[in-house]
């Protein structure tokens, strides 16, 4: 087996530490959202970082290391899911894509208000309850701040699919979080808005 010279190995370790390790918290958040289990998320993060380090020579410096790590993490998650498929029911993504969307609310976007600095247990529970394709798209875009193109690359789907899933995820959150947003005072009840507009 070919041994990597010490200088190259040291350079690889240094660049990995500088470019990859700062994204460890984001990788863990994404892993937790995918698995729904902190213990499985820890294992997934370890597997991801190990794979990333072994493949670090393939990473192009100056590109988005976080998106690259997310891609590795998702591939590891899918591989693990396939290995354990016997214990899980298969999900037909074409059926998931056809979920009926609620009609858009007339108020301001409650999920946007909540996700901008007001993420609490209620919001996290609603995000966690989304179907997998919608949850991972929403987390990558709205929580981790990846562009639509980067999300498409991480998930290996067309750009249009990313936009569709994101729209549906946001609409689902809007419906689920409306009453909560009113209760917390983030938005006004619809009745008050109607009276204000009619006055």
C-alpha positions as CSV (number, residue, x, y, z in Angstrom):
1,X,0.0,0.0,0.0
2,X,1.3,3.4,-1.0
3,X,2.1,5.6,2.1
4,X,1.3,9.3,1.9
5,X,4.5,11.4,2.6
6,X,4.3,13.1,6.0
7,X,4.4,16.7,4.5
8,X,1.4,15.9,2.3
9,X,-0.5,14.2,5.1
10,X,0.2,17.2,7.4
11,X,-1.0,19.6,4.7
12,X,-4.2,17.6,4.2
13,X,-4.9,17.5,7.9
14,X,-4.3,21.3,8.2
15,X,-6.6,22.2,5.3
16,X,-9.2,19.8,6.5
17,X,-9.1,21.4,10.0
18,X,-9.4,24.9,8.5
19,X,-12.0,24.3,5.8
20,X,-14.1,21.4,7.1
21,X,-14.2,21.4,10.9
22,X,-15.8,24.8,11.2
23,X,-18.9,23.2,9.7
24,X,-19.2,20.5,12.3
25,X,-22.2,22.1,14.1
26,X,-24.1,22.5,10.8
27,X,-23.3,18.9,9.8
28,X,-24.6,17.7,13.2
29,X,-27.8,19.8,12.9
30,X,-28.5,18.3,9.4
31,X,-27.7,14.8,10.7
32,X,-30.1,15.3,13.6
33,X,-32.9,16.5,11.3
34,X,-32.4,13.6,9.0
35,X,-32.3,10.9,11.7
36,X,-34.5,12.4,14.3
37,X,-32.2,10.7,16.9
38,X,-29.1,12.4,18.5
39,X,-27.3,9.1,19.0
40,X,-27.7,8.1,15.3
41,X,-26.8,11.7,14.3
42,X,-23.5,11.3,16.2
43,X,-22.7,8.1,14.4
44,X,-23.7,9.7,11.1
45,X,-21.5,12.7,11.7
46,X,-18.5,10.5,12.6
47,X,-19.0,8.5,9.4
48,X,-19.4,11.7,7.4
49,X,-16.2,13.3,8.7
50,X,-14.2,10.1,8.3
51,X,-15.4,9.8,4.7
52,X,-14.7,13.5,4.1
53,X,-11.1,13.2,5.5
54,X,-10.4,10.1,3.4
55,X,-11.7,11.9,0.3
56,X,-10.2,15.3,1.1
57,X,-7.8,15.2,-1.8
58,X,-11.0,15.3,-4.1
59,X,-12.3,18.5,-2.5
60,X,-11.6,21.7,-4.5
61,X,-10.3,24.4,-2.2
62,X,-12.4,27.6,-2.4
63,X,-15.6,25.8,-3.1
64,X,-18.4,25.3,-0.6
65,X,-17.1,22.8,2.0
66,X,-20.3,22.8,3.9
67,X,-22.4,21.8,0.9
68,X,-19.7,19.1,0.1
69,X,-20.0,17.7,3.7
70,X,-23.8,17.7,3.5
71,X,-23.6,15.7,0.3
72,X,-21.3,13.1,2.0
73,X,-23.6,13.1,5.0
74,X,-26.8,12.5,3.0
75,X,-25.1,9.8,0.9
76,X,-24.0,8.1,4.2
77,X,-27.6,8.4,5.5
78,X,-29.1,6.9,2.4
79,X,-26.6,4.1,2.4
80,X,-27.4,3.3,6.0
81,X,-31.1,3.5,5.3
82,X,-30.7,1.0,2.4
83,X,-28.7,-1.4,4.6
84,X,-31.5,-1.3,7.2
85,X,-34.4,-1.3,4.7
86,X,-35.7,-4.6,6.0
87,X,-36.8,-2.8,9.1
88,X,-38.3,0.2,7.3
89,X,-41.2,0.6,4.9
90,X,-40.0,1.9,1.5
91,X,-41.1,5.4,0.7
92,X,-42.3,6.2,-2.9
93,X,-41.0,9.7,-3.4
94,X,-43.3,10.2,-6.4
95,X,-46.3,9.8,-4.1
96,X,-44.7,12.1,-1.5
97,X,-44.3,14.8,-4.3
98,X,-48.1,14.7,-4.9
99,X,-49.1,15.8,-1.4
100,X,-51.9,18.4,-1.7
101,X,-50.7,21.9,-0.8
102,X,-52.8,24.1,1.5
103,X,-53.9,27.3,-0.1
104,X,-51.5,30.1,0.8
105,X,-52.4,32.2,3.8
106,X,-53.4,35.8,3.5
107,X,-51.2,36.8,6.4
108,X,-47.5,37.4,6.4
109,X,-45.4,34.2,6.3
110,X,-45.4,32.9,9.9
111,X,-42.8,30.2,9.2
112,X,-40.4,32.9,7.9
113,X,-40.9,35.0,11.0
114,X,-40.4,32.0,13.3
115,X,-37.3,30.7,11.5
116,X,-35.7,34.1,11.6
117,X,-34.5,33.9,15.2
118,X,-37.5,32.4,16.9
119,X,-36.9,28.7,16.3
120,X,-38.1,26.9,19.4
121,X,-39.4,23.4,20.3
122,X,-42.7,23.9,18.5
123,X,-41.1,25.0,15.3
124,X,-38.5,22.2,15.5
125,X,-41.2,19.6,16.1
126,X,-43.1,20.8,13.0
127,X,-40.0,20.7,10.9
128,X,-39.2,17.2,12.2
129,X,-42.7,16.0,11.3
130,X,-42.3,17.0,7.6
131,X,-41.8,14.1,5.1
132,X,-38.1,13.4,4.6
133,X,-37.7,15.0,1.2
134,X,-39.3,18.2,2.4
135,X,-37.6,18.3,5.7
136,X,-34.1,17.9,4.3
137,X,-34.8,20.5,1.6
138,X,-36.1,23.0,4.1
139,X,-33.2,22.5,6.5
140,X,-30.6,22.9,3.8
141,X,-32.2,26.0,2.4
142,X,-33.8,27.9,5.3
143,X,-31.8,26.7,8.3
144,X,-28.4,26.2,6.8
145,X,-28.6,28.9,4.1
146,X,-27.6,26.9,1.1
147,X,-28.6,28.3,-2.3
148,X,-31.2,26.4,-4.3
149,X,-28.5,25.2,-6.7
150,X,-26.4,24.0,-3.8
151,X,-29.4,22.2,-2.3
152,X,-30.0,20.5,-5.7
153,X,-26.4,19.3,-5.8
154,X,-26.5,18.0,-2.2
155,X,-29.7,16.1,-2.8
156,X,-29.0,15.0,-6.3
157,X,-32.3,16.4,-7.7
158,X,-33.3,19.0,-10.3
159,X,-33.6,22.6,-9.3
160,X,-37.3,22.6,-10.0
161,X,-37.7,19.7,-7.5
162,X,-35.9,21.8,-4.8
163,X,-38.2,24.7,-5.4
164,X,-41.3,22.5,-5.4
165,X,-40.3,20.7,-2.2
166,X,-39.4,24.0,-0.5
167,X,-42.7,25.6,-1.4
168,X,-44.6,22.6,-0.1
169,X,-42.6,22.4,3.1
170,X,-43.2,26.1,3.8
171,X,-46.9,25.8,3.1
172,X,-47.1,22.9,5.4
173,X,-45.3,24.8,8.1
174,X,-47.5,27.9,7.5
175,X,-50.6,25.9,8.2
176,X,-49.2,24.1,11.2
177,X,-47.7,27.1,12.8
178,X,-50.4,29.7,12.1
179,X,-52.2,29.2,15.4
180,X,-49.0,29.0,17.3
181,X,-47.7,32.3,15.7
182,X,-51.0,34.0,16.7
183,X,-50.7,32.7,20.3
184,X,-47.1,34.0,20.5
185,X,-48.0,37.3,19.1
186,X,-45.9,37.0,15.9
187,X,-48.9,37.7,13.7
188,X,-52.4,39.0,14.2
189,X,-55.5,36.7,14.1
190,X,-57.1,36.7,10.6
191,X,-60.3,38.2,12.1
192,X,-58.4,41.3,13.3
193,X,-56.7,41.7,9.9
194,X,-60.1,41.5,8.1
195,X,-61.6,44.1,10.5
196,X,-58.5,46.4,10.0
197,X,-58.7,46.0,6.2
198,X,-62.5,46.6,6.2
199,X,-62.3,49.6,8.5
